[in-house]
Amino acid sequence: MRIVKFTAPLLLPVVLMSCGGTVAETAPPVVTRAAALLEGTSRGCSFLLSSRTRPGGYPPLTEILLTREATSSCEEGSGVVVLGTSYNGSSLSLLATEQGIAVGFTSKGSPSGSAAISVQLRHLDPQTLSVVRAASLAALNPFYAGYVYSGELTLLADGTTLEVRGSKHGTIPGETGGGAQYLATYPDFFTSTTPPTILAY
């Protein structure tokens, strides 16, 4: 099984193609590492996760896109899907595996400076680009909006468990511990809808 993982912050341009989305002591070893570009390969196809500012309109609205690039080894050909939107940019993360594509991106639903920020997670079928699973990580605060600022995806050595790490302000429902960092662990992410265990530290 080939596993490729990439993370990058903020905005990247994209060209649309036509069609034919203590912790260190307890965490299992990982088999993936961060890289500079949001590209990966699954089932012979190359994928690019990127964002762009939607043309027209104000304030600026960011679109998050997953693009499948046409190659000689990709039977499905080129395609693109818009996975979501966010005001004021988005932090992106991508895992391309033989089981599917996992995507994480931050989303801000309002241009207001105090609007909540959450991490959106998607599992996509590499062949159809359809969303198989959608989940989110959002923080709550009794006095103002909560913020989950980032979500870096990692696939553990068992090949089925997805970890999401990042920083936050507020409490993610169901979390244990306390602190401004979090680790969310999704067992069998590609084959189930099992909710995560969340550790704050």
One Martini backbone bead per residue (centre of mass of N, CA, C, O) as a GRO file, in nm:
protein
  201
    1MET     BB    1   0.094   0.037   0.025
    2ARG     BB    2   0.046   0.367  -0.061
    3ILE     BB    3   0.176   0.657   0.119
    4VAL     BB    4   0.068   1.004   0.115
    5LYS     BB    5   0.179   1.317   0.278
    6PHE     BB    6   0.037   1.653   0.308
    7THR     BB    7   0.124   1.996   0.397
    8ALA     BB    8  -0.038   2.332   0.397
    9PRO     BB    9  -0.075   2.668   0.391
   10LEU     BB   10  -0.318   2.838   0.266
   11LEU     BB   11  -0.273   2.957  -0.056
   12LEU     BB   12  -0.344   2.800  -0.379
   13PRO     BB   13  -0.329   2.752  -0.695
   14VAL     BB   14  -0.567   2.654  -0.964
   15VAL     BB   15  -0.639   2.424  -1.226
   16LEU     BB   16  -0.903   2.340  -1.403
   17MET     BB   17  -1.057   2.037  -1.486
   18SER     BB   18  -1.208   1.819  -1.667
   19CYS     BB   19  -1.454   1.588  -1.671
   20GLY     BB   20  -1.530   1.236  -1.793
   21GLY     BB   21  -1.287   1.692  -0.166
   22THR     BB   22   0.152   1.245   2.700
   23VAL     BB   23   0.141   1.194   2.350
   24ALA     BB   24   0.418   1.077   2.253
   25GLU     BB   25   0.391   0.821   2.450
   26THR     BB   26   0.099   0.707   2.319
   27ALA     BB   27   0.175   0.713   2.032
   28PRO     BB   28   0.201   0.566   1.755
   29PRO     BB   29   0.369   0.499   1.496
   30VAL     BB   30   0.465   0.656   1.204
   31VAL     BB   31   0.455   0.665   0.816
   32THR     BB   32   0.441   0.980   0.800
   33ARG     BB   33   0.522   1.298   0.639
   34ALA     BB   34   0.591   1.602   0.577
   35ALA     BB   35   0.537   1.828   0.298
   36ALA     BB   36   0.528   2.087   0.058
   37LEU     BB   37   0.313   1.934  -0.114
   38LEU     BB   38  -0.032   1.876  -0.238
   39GLU     BB   39   0.048   1.559  -0.315
   40GLY     BB   40  -0.081   1.245  -0.464
   41THR     BB   41  -0.119   0.876  -0.475
   42SER     BB   42  -0.398   0.674  -0.621
   43ARG     BB   43  -0.458   0.421  -0.820
   44GLY     BB   44  -0.266   0.581  -1.048
   45CYS     BB   45  -0.339   0.866  -0.932
   46SER     BB   46  -0.325   1.214  -0.927
   47PHE     BB   47  -0.324   1.456  -0.651
   48LEU     BB   48  -0.470   1.788  -0.572
   49LEU     BB   49  -0.449   2.019  -0.311
   50SER     BB   50  -0.642   2.328  -0.302
   51SER     BB   51  -0.671   2.690  -0.341
   52ARG     BB   52  -0.915   2.960  -0.399
   53THR     BB   53  -1.041   3.252  -0.510
   54ARG     BB   54  -1.338   3.358  -0.563
   55PRO     BB   55  -1.478   3.509  -0.808
   56GLY     BB   56  -1.578   3.763  -0.685
   57GLY     BB   57  -1.663   3.934  -0.438
   58TYR     BB   58  -1.741   4.048  -0.095
   59PRO     BB   59  -1.558   3.890   0.069
   60PRO     BB   60  -1.328   3.669   0.051
   61LEU     BB   61  -1.353   3.334  -0.096
   62THR     BB   62  -1.260   3.009  -0.026
   63GLU     BB   63  -1.167   2.731  -0.224
   64ILE     BB   64  -1.172   2.377  -0.200
   65LEU     BB   65  -0.963   2.151  -0.395
   66LEU     BB   66  -0.984   1.844  -0.587
   67THR     BB   67  -0.743   1.705  -0.812
   68ARG     BB   68  -0.741   1.503  -1.101
   69GLU     BB   69  -0.489   1.379  -1.293
   70ALA     BB   70  -0.390   1.315  -1.610
   71THR     BB   71  -0.277   0.984  -1.683
   72SER     BB   72  -0.167   0.681  -1.804
   73SER     BB   73  -0.257   0.536  -1.509
   74CYS     BB   74  -0.545   0.693  -1.533
   75GLU     BB   75  -0.860   0.591  -1.613
   76GLU     BB   76  -1.049   0.841  -1.518
   77GLY     BB   77  -0.902   1.095  -1.528
   78SER     BB   78  -1.001   1.402  -1.506
   79GLY     BB   79  -1.075   1.613  -1.207
   80VAL     BB   80  -1.311   1.808  -0.995
   81VAL     BB   81  -1.363   1.922  -0.646
   82VAL     BB   82  -1.561   2.090  -0.417
   83LEU     BB   83  -1.534   2.079  -0.056
   84GLY     BB   84  -1.525   2.397   0.016
   85THR     BB   85  -1.534   2.684   0.239
   86SER     BB   86  -1.356   3.005   0.322
   87TYR     BB   87  -1.267   3.253   0.520
   88ASN     BB   88  -0.946   3.360   0.521
   89GLY     BB   89  -0.872   3.095   0.432
   90SER     BB   90  -0.663   2.781   0.445
   91SER     BB   91  -0.578   2.481   0.598
   92LEU     BB   92  -0.397   2.201   0.462
   93SER     BB   93  -0.461   1.835   0.410
   94LEU     BB   94  -0.302   1.521   0.281
   95LEU     BB   95  -0.413   1.178   0.197
   96ALA     BB   96  -0.276   0.913  -0.006
   97THR     BB   97  -0.443   0.606  -0.064
   98GLU     BB   98  -0.571   0.295  -0.146
   99GLN     BB   99  -0.842   0.351   0.022
  100GLY     BB  100  -0.802   0.672  -0.006
  101ILE     BB  101  -0.899   1.008   0.050
  102ALA     BB  102  -0.759   1.249   0.275
  103VAL     BB  103  -0.906   1.552   0.411
  104GLY     BB  104  -0.794   1.877   0.539
  105PHE     BB  105  -0.975   2.178   0.656
  106THR     BB  106  -1.025   2.501   0.714
  107SER     BB  107  -1.324   2.676   0.851
  108LYS     BB  108  -1.494   2.989   0.776
  109GLY     BB  109  -1.837   3.106   0.781
  110SER     BB  110  -1.726   3.406   0.838
  111PRO     BB  111  -1.586   3.733   0.813
  112SER     BB  112  -1.569   3.755   1.094
  113GLY     BB  113  -1.326   3.786   1.336
  114SER     BB  114  -1.510   3.595   1.554
  115ALA     BB  115  -1.536   3.351   1.398
  116ALA     BB  116  -1.546   3.036   1.365
  117ILE     BB  117  -1.313   2.753   1.364
  118SER     BB  118  -1.271   2.461   1.160
  119VAL     BB  119  -1.231   2.114   1.096
  120GLN     BB  120  -1.238   1.943   0.788
  121LEU     BB  121  -1.338   1.611   0.691
  122ARG     BB  122  -1.239   1.381   0.417
  123HIS     BB  123  -1.364   1.103   0.228
  124LEU     BB  124  -1.247   0.984  -0.089
  125ASP     BB  125  -1.306   0.861  -0.397
  126PRO     BB  126  -1.079   0.819  -0.652
  127GLN     BB  127  -1.287   0.754  -0.890
  128THR     BB  128  -1.543   0.970  -0.818
  129LEU     BB  129  -1.500   1.204  -0.592
  130SER     BB  130  -1.662   1.114  -0.362
  131VAL     BB  131  -1.813   1.142  -0.052
  132VAL     BB  132  -1.793   0.912   0.216
  133ARG     BB  133  -1.678   1.112   0.447
  134ALA     BB  134  -1.788   1.337   0.713
  135ALA     BB  135  -1.609   1.569   0.927
  136SER     BB  136  -1.556   1.744   1.250
  137LEU     BB  137  -1.368   2.011   1.428
  138ALA     BB  138  -1.492   2.174   1.720
  139ALA     BB  139  -1.510   2.453   1.933
  140LEU     BB  140  -1.594   2.550   2.267
  141ASN     BB  141  -1.738   2.850   2.426
  142PRO     BB  142  -1.911   3.033   2.669
  143PHE     BB  143  -1.840   3.344   2.534
  144TYR     BB  144  -1.719   3.236   2.254
  145ALA     BB  145  -1.574   3.138   1.997
  146GLY     BB  146  -1.429   2.869   1.853
  147TYR     BB  147  -1.092   2.723   1.775
  148VAL     BB  148  -0.955   2.545   1.487
  149TYR     BB  149  -0.652   2.603   1.323
  150SER     BB  150  -0.568   2.290   1.281
  151GLY     BB  151  -0.505   1.975   1.060
  152GLU     BB  152  -0.294   1.711   1.076
  153LEU     BB  153  -0.235   1.434   0.880
  154THR     BB  154  -0.215   1.080   0.991
  155LEU     BB  155  -0.093   0.756   0.923
  156LEU     BB  156  -0.069   0.472   1.066
  157ALA     BB  157   0.089   0.161   1.068
  158ASP     BB  158  -0.193   0.002   1.029
  159GLY     BB  159  -0.352   0.172   0.783
  160THR     BB  160  -0.643   0.289   0.950
  161THR     BB  161  -0.536   0.520   1.135
  162LEU     BB  162  -0.635   0.848   1.212
  163GLU     BB  163  -0.461   1.153   1.256
  164VAL     BB  164  -0.525   1.468   1.433
  165ARG     BB  165  -0.343   1.773   1.442
  166GLY     BB  166  -0.342   2.072   1.667
  167SER     BB  167  -0.486   2.383   1.724
  168LYS     BB  168  -0.661   2.563   1.996
  169HIS     BB  169  -0.975   2.735   2.117
  170GLY     BB  170  -1.109   2.545   2.343
  171THR     BB  171  -1.362   2.284   2.341
  172ILE     BB  172  -1.376   1.962   2.244
  173PRO     BB  173  -1.601   1.743   2.224
  174GLY     BB  174  -1.477   1.475   2.433
  175GLU     BB  175  -1.239   1.568   2.564
  176THR     BB  176  -0.923   1.519   2.711
  177GLY     BB  177  -0.783   1.713   2.921
  178GLY     BB  178  -0.552   1.997   2.844
  179GLY     BB  179  -0.525   2.261   2.606
  180ALA     BB  180  -0.397   2.395   2.281
  181GLN     BB  181  -0.376   2.095   2.203
  182TYR     BB  182  -0.445   1.820   1.966
  183LEU     BB  183  -0.570   1.466   1.948
  184ALA     BB  184  -0.720   1.285   1.684
  185THR     BB  185  -0.866   0.949   1.678
  186TYR     BB  186  -0.938   0.736   1.386
  187PRO     BB  187  -1.073   0.445   1.354
  188ASP     BB  188  -1.128   0.326   1.059
  189PHE     BB  189  -1.177   0.572   0.859
  190PHE     BB  190  -1.239   0.421   0.566
  191THR     BB  191  -1.469   0.192   0.710
  192SER     BB  192  -1.598   0.408   0.911
  193THR     BB  193  -1.786   0.606   1.187
  194THR     BB  194  -1.600   0.627   1.411
  195PRO     BB  195  -1.533   0.804   1.664
  196PRO     BB  196  -1.321   0.996   1.825
  197THR     BB  197  -1.039   1.047   2.010
  198ILE     BB  198  -0.964   1.320   2.247
  199LEU     BB  199  -0.659   1.503   2.309
  200ALA     BB  200  -0.549   1.734   2.539
  201TYR     BB  201  -0.220   1.950   2.586
   0.00000   0.00000   0.00000
